[in-house]
Amino acid sequence: MREECGIRKLLRQVGRAAAATTQQIPGAQGYRYDVLQFNAGTQPLNPEQWETFYRGGMIATYPTAADGGFDLEVRDAWAEFFSMLPNGARILDVGTGNGVVAMIAAETALSQGVQWEIHASDLARIDPLQHVPEGARRLAGITFHAGVATEQLPFESESFDAVSGHHALEYADTAAALAEIHRVLKPGGSAQFIIHHADAMLVQSAGLTLRESELALGETQVFRRLHRLVTMDRIVPGETDEATEELRAAIRILKQGMAESRISGTGHVLDVVLDAVQKLLVARKEMSPMAVGLEVDRAEAEMRDSVQRLDDLIGRALGQQEIEALARDAAAAGFSLVEHFPLHHAGSNLVGWQLLLHRA
């Protein structure tokens, strides 16, 4: 059982490797990735898959500081937005995930010596207080609402002074979500959203990560070939040799792909996959063929979920025309002031669109 737990910890790294899109990629500027060329027909993640992701405890995604939250211009954008609110304000953070923006709101209130009522909702069945490291302390005072769609908020009309959302609005039915956000805002209230930008480094890096994942899951089908070999409970002349050679051929292709990727500063996904394959082969000495086969299946499933999440991210990212269309939708929903502009991190790293809305 101890070995099995160690293997499961390792295999979670496979999914996390596919989800790691935060690395700086030399030469990636200007790279555009067409999601349809990668995996036509991929469906967006369902709430259960997002729940699995959030249970991992990550409070924020790129760019993050040492404490796992946002820093520099990204944190400043949220702190400045919240700092305009009066004492006693009510805040709603939609698509909150594990609550990073709500946490910034709470920290801003503390630094200004005011008290705000902070609510945070998400369609997924989130439980940040349990899953985020030190969540009870870091997220103290925030009321979380799990299983709540932004398109159908369970709050009274004109009940919030501010609404926020980081990588949230673009994952909703935007027209319906904007109408609901306008409904729950008090007259004079404001909303701010940070939205995926089609030219952001995160989106570019996601495309490169998907290429590596496709090599593992698609071209080589290394997990399927590994599964065939490790689930053999005895040596079968001819069949065992064939399965072994197929796996070796897949490994050779992955190693070649990793060598080529490292030239451009990538290759992390393939490195983790190859390490997992090696350790699972060794695990055959300690675990039954069926048990090892199940761990292979789990590794592949976690990686496919991560790939689907990145695929979804790329599809939700907005270019200039899309953000202008979203601004028009906001105006149609009744917002009197609509502004949008690019948001950068560390001076020059494009992060996303910053969208500001005001209800008269």
N, C-alpha and C positions, 0 to 999 in steps of 0.2 A: 504493500500500500504506500510506503514511503517513496519508493521509486516511481510509482504511478503519479503521485502528487507532484513530484519533481518534473516529470514529463509534461503534465498538464500546465505547469508554470512556464515551461519552455515553449509549449505550443501556443500559449497566449501571446508570446512575443511574435509569432508569425503574423497574426492578425494586426498587432500593433505596428509591426514593420510596414505592412501594407498601408496602414493609416498614417504613418509618419510622413507628412508632406511639408515639414517646416524647414528642411535643410536648404541652405543657399546653393543654388545650382549654377556653377560658372557657365556662361554662355547661354543661359536660359532666357535672357531678355528678348522679347519679341516672339517667343515661341507660342504658338496657338495650337490647341489640341481639339480635334473634332471628336466628340464623344461617340458619334455614330460609327466612326471608323474603328473604335475600340471594341464596342460590345453592343451592337444594334439590338434594341428591344429590351435593354435592361430596365427594370421597374424601379421606382424610387423605394427607399427603405420604408418598411412599415414600422409602426410604433414599437413593436416588440424588438425589432433589430436595433432601434435607437436605445431602447432600455438596456439591452446587453452592452452597448457601447458606454452608456452613462454609468453602469455599475462598475466599470473599470476605475472610476474615481477621478478621471481627468476633469478639472474644473474649467479649463479653457483650452482652445486650440490656437494655433499660430496667430500672431507672435506672442510668446509668453515670457514672463520674467522667471527668476529663480524660484519664486514661491508658487509657480504654476498659473498665476493670474496674468492679466494684461499689464503692460508698462508703457512708458514714453508717450507718444502721441495718441495711441489707442486708449490708454487709461485716462489721459488728459481730456480726450473728447467726451468721455462719460462723466468724469468729475466736473468738468465745466458745465455740462448740461444739467446735472443735478444741483450744482451750487447755486443756481438761480431760484431754487424753490424755497418757499417760506417755511417757517416752523409749523409743524402739524400737517405738512403735505402728505398726500396719498400717492404712491407710485405703483405702477404695474409694469413688470418686465415679462414680455411674452416670449415664447420659445426659449425659455430660460436655460434649458439643459441642466447643468449642475450649479447654476446660479452665480456665475462670475460677475455679471453686470449688476445684479441685485446686491452682491457683496460690495461692489464699488460704491453703490448708493449708500449702503450702511456705513461704510468707512468715511464717505464724504460727510454724512450727517454727524458722525462722531467728531470729525475734525473741525466742523463749524459750530459745534455745541448746540445742535438742534435735534428734534425728534421727528422722524418721518414714519409713516405706516407703509411698510414695503411688502408687496405681494409679487409672487413670481409663478407663472403658469407654463405648462408644457403639455403637448399632446401625449407624450410618452409618460408611462407610470414611473416618474422619477422619485428618488428618495435621497437627495444630496446630503442630508444630515447624517445618513448612515454610510453612504458610499464614498463621499469625499473625505480624504484624510483630514482629521481634526475638523470635520464638518460642523459639529455641534458648536464649536467655538467660532470658527470663521464665518459661519452663516447665521449666527445668533440673531434673533429678532426678525427674521424673514419668514413670511408665511408662504409655503409652497402649495400649489394647486396642481395635482397630477391629473392626467387624462383630460386636459382642457384644450380645445381647439381655439385658435385665435379667431377663426371665423364665427365662433359661437361662444362668446365670453359669458360666464355666469355671474356677471356683476351688474349692478344697477346703472342706469344711464346717468351721465354727468357725475361720476363718483370718484374720478382720479384727476390729480393735477398734472401728472406726467405719465407717459407710456414709453417704454424703451424696448429694444430688441436688437440683439447682435446675431447676425446670420440667422434670422428668424422669419422676417417678412417674406423673403423670396421663396421660402419653403411652403408658404400658405397659398390659398386662393387669394391673390392680392386684393382684388376688388372687394370681395366679401370681408376680408380682414381689415382693410382700410375703413370700411363702413362701420364695423364693430368698434374699432379703435376710436373713430370720431364719436360714436355713440357714448362710450364710457368716459371720454374726456370731459372735464368741466369746461364751460365757456372760458376762454383765456388760457386753456391748458395747451401743452406742447407735447410732441412726440419726436423721438429720434431713433433712427435705425442705421446700423452699419450693415452693408449688403455686399455680397461677393462681387468683385469686379472681374470682368473677363480677362483683363490683362495683369491681374495681381500675381505676385510670385507664388502664392499658395495654389492658385489654379494651374499655373505652369508646372509647378513641382508635382501636383497631383497627376497631371498628364504623363510625366516621366515615370512616376511610381506605377501607374497603370500599365505602362509598357513592360516594366519588369514583372509585374504580377501576371500579365498575359503570357509571358514566356514560361512561367511556372505552372499556371493553371491551364493554359490553352495549348501552346505549341508542344511542350514536353509532357504535359499531364503527369508531372512527377509524382503527385500524391496518389493518383490512380495506379501508377506502375509500382510505387512503393507498397500500396495496399495489397496488390496482387501477390507480391513476394512475401510479405511478412505474415500473411494469413494462411500460408501453406503450412499445414501441420506435419508434413513429411516431405522428403525429397522425392520428386517424381522425375525420372530420367527424361530429358528433353524439355519438359514443361518448366522445371525449376531453372534450367540453364537459360531458357528463352526469357523468363521473367527477370532473371539477373542481368542479362545483357540489355534488355530494354531499359531497366533502371539505370545501368551504367551509361548508356547512350544519353538518357535524359540528363544525368548529372554532368556529363561532358559538355552538353549544350549550355547548361546553366552556368558552369564555370567559365565558359567562353564568353557568355553574355555578361557575367559579372566583371571579367577583365576589361571588356569593352566599355562597360558603364563607369568603371572607376576612372577612366581617362577624363570623363566629364564631371567627376566628383559624386557620382551616384553609385548604385549597386548594393545599398543596404538591404533591400528586400531580398535579393537573391542570396546575399550572405547569410541572412537569418534562415531562409528556406533550406539552404544546403546544410547548415548546422543542425537544423531540426531533423532532416533526413538521416544524417549520420547518427544522431543520438537515438532515433527510433530504431535504426538497425541494431544498435547495441542493446536496446531495451528488449529485443527478442530473447535475450539470455535470461531475463528476469521476469518477463511477463508472458502470458499465454498469447498465441497467435490472434485470438479473438480480441483480447484486451488491447494489443498493439494496433490492430486494425481499427478499433474504435477511436483510439487517439489520433490516428492518421485522418480519420473522417472528421474529427473535431478540428484539427488543424486546418484542413481544407475549408471547412464551413466558416471558421473565423476569418480566414483570408478572403473568402468570397464576400462575406458581409462587409469587410473593410473596403474591398474593391467597389462594391455597390454604393457605399457611402461616398467614395471619391467620385465615382461616375455621376452620382446625383449632384454633388457639389459643382462639378463642371457644368452640368446642364442648367443649374440655377444661377450661375454667374451672369451678370448683366453688362452688356456693352453700352456705348453712348446712346444708341437708339432705344434700347430697352429701359434704361434709367429715365429717359425723357418720357417714355410711354407710362412708366410707373408714376412719374410726377403728375402727368395729366390725370391718371386715375385718382390720385390723391386730391387733386383740385375738384374732380367730379364728385368725390365723396364728401366735399364740403369744407376742406381745409382752405383757409384764407391765405396762408403764407406757406409756400413750398420752396425749399432750397435743396440743392444737391451739389456735391463737389467731391473730388477724389480725396481719400485719406491715406497718408503715408506714415510709415514707421521708421524710426531712426534716420529721418531726413529724406531718404529717397526710395525706400522700399514700399511700393504700392500695396496697400492692404485691401481697400474696398471703396465703396461709395458711402459717404455720410449724407443721410437724408434727414432734413429737419422739416417738421410740420407744425402748424399752429392752428388752433381752433379759435375763431373769433367769438 
